[in-house]
Amino acid sequence: MKKTIFAALMLFVALSAGAQEMAAPVQAAPVQQAATLRFGFFSYQDVLQSAPDYAAIQRNLESLRGKYQAEMKRATDEFNLKYEAFLDGLKDFAPAIRMKRQAELQELMEKNMAFKQEAARLLQKAETEAMAPLKARLNQAVAKVGEQKGLAFILNTDNNAAPYLNPALGENVSAAISAELK
């Protein structure tokens, strides 16, 4: 029994040593290959804003935002008028009328708040939908530039995502991506 355990132990040690010798060349290969990899970098927001149709999209969104703000102002003005009328007649109202008017004001205020939240949601949705085709085109342009220049990857430098990029290993591809969008 001792001979069997000793033989199994020796076989395990021999296999472990062989596996370590085989793993050494494999680990060295990525280090050599990494030295030849090149990358690109650009500011997603800057390139997006330089697109020809970005300004038109922003104008349309501002127009829509203005319409929602005008409606919110109208609703706020209506509420303020009713509230002032309520305050002016407060001492003359019978308790039942006062309660009814308070309930009307409360309902109007809740409707205004709900509209404001819905308007914000709809504006966000409209912006997402309006920007989706442009962002899709930008992503295609990034992929195309990456393929053309033989880059391993392209980094987005917005929000200080890449505080240091070695210019000897990477390339600023902002101009090439902007040109692809036009």
Secondary structure, 3 states (H helix, E strand, C coil): CHHHHHHHHHHHHHHHHHHHHHHHHHHHHHHHHHHHCCEEEECHHHHHHHCCCHHHHHHHHHHHHHHHHHHHHHHHHHHHHHHHHHHHHCCCCCHHHHHHHHHHHHHHHHHHHHHHHHHHHHHHHHHHHHHHHHHHHHHHHHHHHHHHHCCCEEEECHHHCCCCCCCCCEEECHHHHHHHHC
